[in-house]
Amino acid sequence: MKAVVFSCSTGGGHNSCARYIEDEFRRNNIEADYVNYLSLVGEKQAKRAENLYLKSVSGNGKIFKNVYKLGELYNKTILKSPVYFFNCLNKKRVLNFIKENGYDLVICTHLFPALAMTKIKKKYYIPLINVATDYECIPFWNETRPDDFIIPSELLIDSFVKKKVNKDVLVPLGIPVSTTFKTKSNELDLPADKPKVLITSGSMGFGKMKDIINLILKEVPDIYLIVVCGNNKELYNSLKNIKNKNLILVGFTDNMKEYMQKSDIIITKPGGLTTSEVATMHKPLIHMMPIPGVENYNAKFYSDNKMSLCANNENEIVEDIKLLLTDKELAKELAANQKKIINENSAADLVKYITKKYK
C-alpha cells in the first residue's frame, strides 16, 4: 500500500491533521506522503486561494461568515456547486500525479482535493477516504463520493446524514490526532509556582488578542499567561511591549504539545484540530470568539456535551478562567467528558482501520 494524504493550505488544522496521518502510516512502516493539493493546481491559483482565505478571516470574520452561509444555502439545492466545478478542472493534474507516484489510496483532509477525486473516480477507480476536521458537515462535503468518511464522533452521524452524506460510508473514529500527544515531554522550563493558562488563536493569529491578554493580566493576576502567537508576527511584536512578569510570550512553535501538557487551562478559538488535540489531553478548555461559520458548530458541540466553556467576549473569558480556577469539580467534569466522547487514539485507529480494509 502507498497512500497520499492531500491537504490544502487554507489554515493550519487541515495540514496538521494530514501530517499526523502521514506520520502514523510511517510509524507502521506503510508508505505515505503528505501533499498540499494547491501545489498541483499552479502557483497562482494556490496563492489566490490562500490570500482569499486570509482576507476572509481578517477583522471579525464577516466575509467568511457570509461565504459560509451562502454555501449552506447553495447546499440545499440540487445543483452542483461552483466549488465542485472549479476543482474538477484539476482532475488531470491530480490523476497524473497519483499515477506517476504509484499511489493506490487517497486520503483528503480538505474538501477541495476530495471534489477533484470524486470527478476522477467516475472513470478511474482508486479508494478515497475523506477526513472531516470539524465537528460539523461543512457545505459541499455531500458532493464527494468517498469509500469511507471519517467523522469526529458517532454523535454527529445524524447531522452528516441530514446534510445528504451517505450513512453507509460514515466511520466515527475521531479527528486524527498524533499518538505523540499521549507521550510526556520535558523540554520546556516553565515556572510551577502558579497555575498556567495557555491561550492560542491558531496558526492564523485570529482575533483581538492584545485586548484579551491585557484584560486577563489585569483581572487574573495570580496565574502565568502563556500566549502562543503562531505565524502572526505583528501580534507577537505588539505583545513584546507588555511589561508583566506573568506573561510568557511565544511566537511560532513546533512544541505546542508540551505547552498544552503543562498548562492547567487552555483557551483557544474552536478550530476542529486544535480542539481535538486539547481533548486528547483531557484539559479544562475555554473556547473563545469563533470565526463565524463552522467554528460556531465546533464550540456548540463541545459546550452542549459539557466538554468546554464558550466565551463570546473578553469579559466572559476572564470570568471563565476564574470559574475553572475555583471550581475544581467543573474542571474535572469537562476533562472527563472529553475522555468519554473524544477518541484519544484517533490517528492510530484510522491507520488500523485502513490497513485492515484495504490491505
C-alpha positions in Angstrom: 0.0 0.0 0.0 1.2 3.5 -0.8 -1.1 6.4 0.3 -1.2 10.1 -0.5 -2.7 12.4 2.1 -4.0 15.6 0.5 -4.4 18.8 2.4 -4.9 22.4 1.4 -3.1 25.4 2.9 -6.1 27.4 4.0 -5.4 27.1 7.7 -3.2 25.0 9.9 -5.7 22.4 11.0 -6.1 20.6 7.7 -2.3 20.5 7.3 -1.6 19.3 10.8 -4.2 16.6 10.5 -2.7 15.4 7.2 0.8 15.3 8.8 -0.5 13.3 11.7 -2.0 10.7 9.3 1.2 10.6 7.3 3.3 10.1 10.4 1.1 7.3 11.7 1.3 5.4 8.5 5.1 5.7 8.5 5.2 4.6 12.2 3.5 1.4 10.9 6.0 1.0 8.1 3.5 2.0 5.4 4.4 4.4 2.6 2.5 7.6 2.8 3.2 11.2 1.6 1.6 14.5 2.7 0.9 16.7 -0.3 -0.5 20.2 -0.5 -3.2 19.9 -3.1 -2.8 23.6 -4.1 0.8 22.8 -5.2 -0.7 20.7 -8.0 -3.1 23.3 -9.3 -0.5 26.0 -10.1 1.3 28.6 -8.0 -1.0 31.5 -9.0 -4.2 29.6 -8.1 -2.7 28.4 -4.8 -1.7 31.9 -3.8 -5.1 33.2 -4.8 -6.8 30.6 -2.6 -4.6 31.2 0.4 -4.9 35.0 0.2 -8.7 34.8 -0.2 -8.9 32.7 3.0 -6.7 35.1 4.9 -8.7 38.1 3.9 -12.0 36.3 4.7 -11.0 35.6 8.3 -9.4 39.1 8.9 -11.1 41.5 11.3 -14.1 39.8 12.8 -14.6 37.2 10.1 -17.7 38.8 8.5 -16.6 37.8 5.0 -16.0 34.2 6.0 -19.4 34.2 7.8 -21.2 35.4 4.7 -19.4 32.9 2.4 -20.2 30.0 4.8 -23.9 31.0 4.9 -24.1 31.2 1.2 -22.5 27.7 1.0 -25.1 26.3 3.3 -27.9 27.8 1.3 -26.5 26.6 -2.0 -26.0 23.1 -0.5 -29.8 22.8 0.0 -30.3 23.0 -3.8 -29.9 20.0 -6.2 -27.4 21.9 -8.3 -23.7 21.1 -8.3 -21.7 23.9 -6.7 -19.2 26.2 -8.4 -16.6 24.8 -5.9 -17.2 21.4 -7.4 -16.7 22.6 -11.0 -13.6 24.6 -10.0 -11.9 21.6 -8.5 -13.0 19.3 -11.4 -10.7 21.5 -13.6 -7.7 20.0 -11.8 -8.6 16.3 -12.3 -6.0 15.6 -15.0 -3.1 17.1 -12.9 -4.2 15.2 -9.8 -4.7 11.9 -11.6 -1.3 12.2 -13.4 0.3 12.9 -10.1 -1.3 9.9 -8.5 -0.3 7.6 -11.4 3.3 8.9 -11.6 3.9 8.3 -7.9 2.2 4.9 -7.7 -0.4 5.8 -5.1 -3.2 3.3 -4.6 -5.0 5.1 -1.8 -6.1 8.7 -1.4 -6.9 10.4 1.9 -8.3 14.0 1.9 -8.4 16.2 5.0 -9.8 19.1 2.9 -12.9 19.4 0.7 -11.1 20.7 -2.5 -9.0 17.6 -3.3 -12.0 15.4 -2.3 -14.1 17.1 -5.0 -11.4 16.6 -7.6 -11.0 12.9 -6.6 -14.8 12.5 -6.9 -14.6 13.5 -10.5 -11.6 11.3 -11.1 -13.4 8.2 -9.6 -16.1 8.4 -12.3 -13.6 6.9 -14.8 -10.6 5.8 -12.7 -11.2 3.9 -9.5 -8.9 4.5 -6.6 -10.0 4.2 -2.9 -10.9 7.6 -1.5 -11.1 8.4 2.2 -12.4 11.8 3.4 -11.5 13.1 6.9 -13.6 15.8 8.5 -11.6 18.2 10.6 -14.5 19.9 12.1 -17.5 18.9 14.3 -20.0 19.6 11.6 -20.6 18.7 8.0 -19.3 21.7 6.1 -21.1 22.8 2.8 -20.3 20.6 -0.3 -18.9 17.6 1.5 -22.1 15.9 0.3 -20.9 16.3 -3.3 -17.9 14.0 -2.7 -18.1 10.2 -3.1 -15.7 8.6 -0.7 -15.4 5.0 0.1 -15.1 6.0 3.8 -15.8 9.3 5.5 -14.0 9.6 8.9 -16.0 11.9 11.2 -15.3 13.2 14.7 -17.9 11.3 16.7 -20.9 8.9 16.5 -22.9 11.7 18.0 -22.6 13.5 14.6 -23.8 10.7 12.3 -27.4 12.2 12.1 -26.0 15.6 11.4 -23.9 14.4 8.5 -26.9 12.3 7.1 -29.1 15.4 7.3 -26.5 17.2 5.1 -27.0 14.4 2.5 -23.9 12.3 3.2 -24.4 8.6 2.7 -24.7 7.0 6.2 -23.0 3.8 4.9 -19.7 5.5 4.4 -19.5 7.3 7.8 -16.9 6.0 10.2 -16.8 7.8 13.6 -13.1 7.3 14.5 -12.5 11.0 15.5 -10.4 13.8 14.1 -6.9 12.2 13.7 -4.5 13.5 16.3 -0.9 12.2 16.6 -0.3 9.5 19.2 2.6 11.7 20.3 0.1 13.8 22.2 -0.2 11.0 24.7 3.6 10.9 25.4 5.0 13.2 28.0 7.7 15.7 27.1 10.1 17.7 29.3 11.9 20.2 27.0 10.3 23.4 28.4 11.4 25.0 31.6 8.2 26.6 32.7 7.5 28.1 36.2 5.4 25.9 38.5 4.5 28.2 41.5 1.2 29.4 39.9 -1.4 28.0 37.6 -0.6 28.3 33.9 -3.2 29.4 31.4 -2.4 28.8 27.7 -4.0 31.0 25.1 -3.6 30.4 21.4 -5.6 31.8 18.5 -4.5 29.2 16.0 -2.0 29.3 13.1 -3.5 32.5 11.7 -3.5 34.5 14.9 -7.2 35.5 14.5 -8.9 37.8 17.0 -8.4 40.9 19.1 -5.8 39.2 21.1 -4.0 42.2 22.7 -7.1 43.5 24.4 -7.9 40.0 25.7 -4.4 39.5 27.0 -4.3 42.8 28.8 -7.6 42.2 30.4 -6.6 38.7 31.7 -3.3 40.0 33.1 -5.2 42.8 34.9 -8.1 40.8 36.2 -6.4 37.4 37.0 -3.0 38.3 38.4 -2.3 35.0 40.1 -1.5 33.0 37.0 1.1 32.7 34.4 -0.4 33.5 31.0 1.3 31.7 28.1 0.4 33.3 24.8 1.3 31.5 21.5 1.1 33.9 18.6 1.6 31.3 15.8 2.5 32.9 12.5 1.2 36.3 13.5 4.4 38.3 13.8 2.5 41.6 14.1 0.7 40.3 17.2 4.0 39.0 18.7 5.8 42.3 18.2 2.9 44.3 19.7 2.8 42.0 22.8 6.5 42.4 23.4 5.7 45.8 24.7 3.7 44.5 27.6 5.7 44.6 30.7 4.3 41.9 33.0 6.3 39.1 34.7 3.3 36.8 34.4 3.2 36.9 30.6 5.1 34.2 28.8 5.2 35.1 25.1 5.8 32.5 22.4 5.9 33.0 18.6 5.7 30.1 16.2 6.5 26.8 18.0 6.6 23.2 16.9 6.3 22.1 20.6 2.6 23.1 21.2 2.1 19.7 22.6 4.2 20.3 25.7 2.8 23.8 26.2 -0.6 22.2 26.3 0.5 19.4 28.6 2.0 21.8 31.2 -1.0 24.2 31.2 -3.8 24.0 33.7 -6.4 25.7 31.5 -6.3 26.1 27.7 -8.1 28.9 25.8 -8.3 28.6 22.0 -10.5 29.5 19.1 -12.7 26.5 18.3 -10.8 25.1 15.4 -11.5 21.4 15.0 -8.0 20.1 15.1 -6.7 22.2 18.0 -9.8 21.5 20.0 -9.2 17.7 19.4 -5.6 18.0 20.5 -6.7 19.6 23.8 -9.4 17.0 24.3 -7.0 14.1 23.9 -5.1 15.5 26.8 -8.3 16.0 28.9 -7.7 19.6 29.8 -10.1 22.2 31.1 -11.0 24.1 27.9 -12.4 27.6 27.1 -13.4 28.3 23.5 -13.2 32.0 22.6 -14.8 34.0 19.9 -15.1 31.6 16.9 -14.5 32.6 13.3 -18.2 32.8 12.2 -19.2 29.6 10.3 -18.0 26.1 11.2 -16.2 27.1 14.3 -19.6 28.1 15.9 -20.6 24.5 15.3 -17.4 23.2 16.9 -17.9 25.3 20.0 -21.5 24.3 20.3 -20.7 20.6 20.0 -18.2 20.9 22.9 -20.3 23.1 25.1 -23.5 21.1 24.5 -21.6 18.0 25.6 -20.0 19.7 28.6 -16.5 19.4 27.2 -15.7 23.1 27.2 -16.9 26.6 28.2 -17.6 29.0 25.4 -16.8 32.7 25.8 -18.3 35.3 23.4 -16.3 38.3 24.6 -13.3 39.4 26.6 -15.2 39.6 29.9 -16.6 36.1 29.6 -13.1 34.8 29.0 -11.9 36.3 32.3 -15.0 35.0 34.2 -14.5 31.5 32.8 -10.8 31.5 33.8 -11.8 32.5 37.4 -14.6 29.9 37.4 -12.3 27.0 36.4 -9.6 28.1 38.9 -12.1 27.9 41.7 -14.5 25.2 40.7 -12.3 22.1 40.5 -15.2 19.8 40.1 -16.3 21.7 36.9 -12.8 21.5 35.6 -12.8 17.7 36.2 -16.2 17.3 34.6 -15.0 19.0 31.3 -11.9 16.7 31.2 -13.9 13.6 32.0 -16.5 14.3 29.2 -13.6 14.8 26.7 -12.2 11.5 27.7 -15.6 9.8 27.3 -16.5 11.3 23.9 -13.3 12.1 22.0 -11.1 9.2 20.7 -7.6 9.8 22.0 -6.2 7.1 19.7 -7.8 8.6 16.5 -4.8 8.6 14.2 -3.7 5.1 15.2 -7.2 3.7 14.9 -7.6 5.3 11.4 -4.4 3.5 10.2 -5.6 0.2 11.7 -9.0 0.6 10.0 -7.4 1.4 6.6 -4.8 -1.4 6.7 -7.5 -4.0 7.7 -9.9 -2.9 5.0 -7.6 -2.0 2.1 -4.6 -4.4 2.6 
